[in-house]
Amino acid sequence: MQNELFEKTPVPKAYLKFALPVVFSSVLMLVYNMVDTYFIAQTGNTNIVAGVALCAPVFSALIAIGDILGLGGSSFISRLFGMGKNEEGKAVSVLCFWGQ
């Protein structure tokens, strides 16, 4: 029952089931950034707005690194466990956990 999604579901449907939360979280972060910039712009201080505008790409890059370690790492870990390489899978999972 646990592996039904991986074994019996068509790949496009399974991919969408896993990809949609990531896409949704990225869109939500962009909306948050725009709303945050709007309210900060209401202060009239251009230095603060510039600071937010400069930090937004850095923040997005950090989110992307977290997604790479979370999504790519989980795929790699599951393949290692599937091949019976349990110790390597545990090591990669520790790396992904602390890397995020």
N, C-alpha and C positions, 0 to 999 in steps of 0.2 A: 504494500500500500504506500510506503514512503517513497519508493523509487518509481512510481507510476508516471510522474511528470518527466523523469529522465528516460524511461524505457519505452513508453507507449505514446507520448504526446509528440505530434509533429514538431520538428525543429523550429520553424518560424513562430509557432504558437508558444512554445516554451521560451524562446528568445524574448518575445514580447512580454511574457509574464515576468521575466527577470529584468528586462531593460527599462520598462515603464517606470518603476520606482526611482531609478537613477535619473532618468530624464525629468521626471516630475520634481525631484529634489533640486536639480540644476535650475529649472525654470523658477522654482520657488525662491532660490537664492538670488536670482537676477531681479525678481520683483522686490524682494526685500532690499536689495541694493538701491534700486530706483526710488523706493519710498523713503529710505534712509537719506538719500541725497536730497530729495525734495524737502524733507523737514529740516535738514541741516541748512539748506539754501535759504530757508525762511529766516535764519538768524542774520543774514546780510553780511556775514564774515566770509570773504572769499578764500582766506587761508584754510579755514576748516573744510570748505567744499573741495578745495584742491587736495587736501589731505585724504579725504574720502575717495576722490576720483583716482588718486594715485595708489591707494591701498586696495581698491576693488580688483584689479588684475592679479595682484599678489594673492589675495584671498581666493580668487577663482583658481589660480594655479595650485594652491594648497589643497583645495577641494579635488582637483583633477588627480593629484598625486594620491590622495586618499582613495579615490575611485579605482585608480590603477592597482594599488595594493590590495584593496578589498575585493574587487571583481576579478582581476587577473590572478591575484593570489589564490582566491578560492577555487578557480578553475584548475590552476596548477596543483594545488593541494589535493583536490579530488582525483586528478589523474594519477598522482603519486600513490594515494591510498588504493586506487583501483589496480595499480601494478604491484601492490603488496609492499611498497617501500614506505613502511610506516614511520621509521625514524626520520627519513628525509622529509616526509609530510609534516611531521611534528616540528621539525626545525624551520621549515618554510612558514608554517602557521605562526610560530613565535616571531619570526622576522616581520611578517605582515601585521601582526598585532601591535608590536612595538614601533613599527615604521609609521603607523597611522597616528 
